[in-house]
Amino acid sequence: MIDCWRILPREAFEDACTYVALGRGPAAGTPAVRRTTFHYADEVVDIPIKPRDGATRRSKRRGLGPASGVGGTSGRGHKGQKARTGGKVPRWFEGGQMPYQRRIPKQGFTNIHRVPYQAVNLSSLGRFAQGETVSCETLKAKRLIGYLNRPVKILGNGEIAAPPPPPCSMGPGGAGWPAGG
């Protein structure tokens, strides 16, 4: 029994079977016709809930002999790879022709030792006040970098009016500038 607490007008009683109860298909162990309870202002009415006529179809049972309409080859045609059990063709297969992913030229590689530096332009450091310390935390607070655990590189694009800020720790370990950086 499914309880749908809905207040329906009296004239909707005849059309109540068209209301669909919430859920996805009948649960295990429940009858084929689901029932629900509609609560009117003055009474409780128990109404069977079922799909509209023609809304559902029985599954086509294949291979039940020639009289069933789908006997013999069971709708798979005669012979061929797709007629066999497990005869699926991969999506990339082109009938024996050299597949697209093998016939286009390959180029380049992915460097597994790549270091994802965060670039900060010199002109962006103009947001810092005179004498203010530049660190990963202050750069992130001013939204110049996105991550605290990735190294930062200051690029020479632009100019700043004030003298450059004092040296800071930009590496993830906080040990100052990396050697050769």
FENZIWO-V479167 format. One record per residue. N is the residue number from 1. PHI is phi as a letter, one per 30 degrees, with the letter a starting at -180 (999 if undefined). PSI is psi as a letter, one per 40 degrees, with the letter a starting at -180 (999 if undefined). D_LAST is the distance of its C-alpha to the last C-alpha in Angstrom with 2 decimals. Layout:
N:PHI:PSI:D_LAST  N:PHI:PSI:D_LAST
//
This chain:
1:999:h:71.65  2:c:h:68.96  3:c:h:69.37  4:c:h:68.25  5:d:g:69.05  6:b:h:69.96  7:c:h:72.76  8:c:i:74.48  9:d:i:77.30  10:e:d:80.66  11:d:e:80.88  12:d:e:77.63  13:d:d:79.38  14:d:d:80.35  15:c:e:76.83  16:d:d:75.16  17:d:e:74.77  18:d:e:72.22  19:d:h:69.79  20:c:h:67.15  21:d:i:66.24  22:d:i:62.57  23:k:i:61.02  24:c:g:60.22  25:i:i:63.37  26:d:h:65.90  27:d:i:64.63  28:d:h:65.91  29:i:e:69.46  30:c:i:70.29  31:d:i:73.17  32:d:d:72.64  33:c:h:73.85  34:d:i:71.71  35:b:i:73.38  36:b:i:72.22  37:c:h:73.83  38:c:h:74.10  39:c:h:75.09  40:d:i:77.44  41:d:d:78.40  42:b:e:81.63  43:a:i:81.26  44:c:h:78.96  45:c:h:79.28  46:c:h:78.04  47:b:h:77.17  48:d:h:75.97  49:c:h:72.68  50:b:i:72.32  51:d:i:70.62  52:d:i:72.59  53:d:h:74.86  54:i:e:73.01  55:d:d:69.55  56:b:i:69.16  57:b:i:70.17  58:d:i:70.77  59:d:i:68.39  60:d:h:69.76  61:d:h:70.89  62:c:i:70.54  63:i:f:72.44  64:c:f:75.68  65:j:i:78.03  66:d:d:79.23  67:d:e:80.96  68:d:e:77.82  69:j:d:76.45  70:b:f:73.18  71:d:a:74.67  72:i:b:74.35  73:d:e:70.82  74:h:f:69.81  75:i:e:68.36  76:c:e:66.00  77:i:a:68.00  78:c:h:69.08  79:h:a:66.83  80:i:i:63.28  81:d:d:59.98  82:d:e:60.06  83:d:e:63.57  84:d:i:62.52  85:d:h:61.43  86:i:f:57.65  87:d:f:57.59  88:d:i:54.54  89:c:h:52.59  90:d:i:48.79  91:d:d:47.47  92:d:e:45.53  93:d:h:48.62  94:c:f:50.11  95:i:f:53.36  96:j:e:52.20  97:d:i:50.44  98:e:h:46.89  99:d:i:44.88  100:e:d:42.50  101:d:e:39.41  102:c:d:40.29  103:c:e:41.37  104:d:i:38.42  105:d:i:35.72  106:c:i:32.60  107:a:h:29.22  108:i:a:25.60  109:a:i:24.30  110:c:h:22.29  111:d:h:19.09  112:d:e:19.60  113:c:e:16.06  114:d:h:14.61  115:c:h:12.15  116:d:g:13.63  117:d:i:11.06  118:c:h:13.06  119:c:h:12.82  120:b:h:14.09  121:d:i:15.41  122:d:d:15.67  123:d:d:19.41  124:d:d:19.44  125:d:e:18.44  126:d:e:21.90  127:d:e:23.37  128:d:i:22.42  129:d:i:25.07  130:d:h:24.77  131:i:e:23.50  132:d:h:22.62  133:d:h:19.71  134:c:h:16.99  135:b:i:16.19  136:d:d:16.06  137:d:d:19.82  138:d:d:20.51  139:d:d:18.44  140:d:d:20.50  141:d:d:23.61  142:c:e:23.21  143:i:f:22.63  144:c:d:19.33  145:b:i:17.87  146:c:d:20.06  147:b:i:18.80  148:d:d:17.82  149:c:e:16.79  150:c:i:14.05  151:d:i:10.37  152:c:i:10.00  153:b:h:8.14  154:c:h:9.97  155:c:i:11.47  156:d:f:13.49  157:d:h:16.77  158:j:a:19.59  159:b:i:20.37  160:b:i:21.13  161:d:d:24.35  162:d:i:23.50  163:d:i:21.08  164:d:i:17.56  165:d:i:17.57  166:d:i:16.72  167:e:i:13.39  168:b:i:13.32  169:c:h:12.38  170:c:e:10.66  171:d:i:10.40  172:d:d:13.74  173:d:e:14.62  174:i:f:14.19  175:c:f:12.69  176:i:a:10.33  177:d:h:6.58  178:d:i:5.36  179:d:h:5.48  180:i:e:3.81  181:d:999:0.00
//
